[in-house]
Amino acid sequence: MDLVPLKLVTIVAESLLEKRLVEEVKRLGAKGYTITPARGEGSRGIRSVDWEGQNIRLETIVSEEVALRILQRLQEEYFPHYAVIAYVENVWVVRGEKYV
């Protein structure tokens, strides 16, 4: 079995950013993504107003180069203005050629 070392980028953000974030990560080189609803509490507390919508968790498996581009874009355009967090994990992927 061939395992390929890649990066799992996870972004937790306001749901109103979903379309924009999907376009960004694809433009920056991601071949695909997964989005799931997300709930929790962070430095900004618990979101209490229903009309704001849920948070989303966007996950994408990418090369290190693409991961760094995504994080840079988030730092420049999203972190200062929105409730967004992101983190990167090392992953070993079967059929990794699909992601680069």
Number of C-alpha atoms within 10 A of each C-alpha: 5 8 12 15 14 21 23 20 25 21 21 21 23 19 17 13 15 17 9 10 18 19 11 15 25 15 12 16 17 21 14 14 15 12 15 10 14 14 12 9 8 10 6 7 8 10 14 8 8 7 6 11 13 17 21 21 21 21 21 22 27 26 19 17 12 20 24 16 14 23 20 12 14 20 15 10 10 17 15 10 9 12 15 18 17 17 13 17 11 12 14 14 17 12 11 16 10 11 17 13
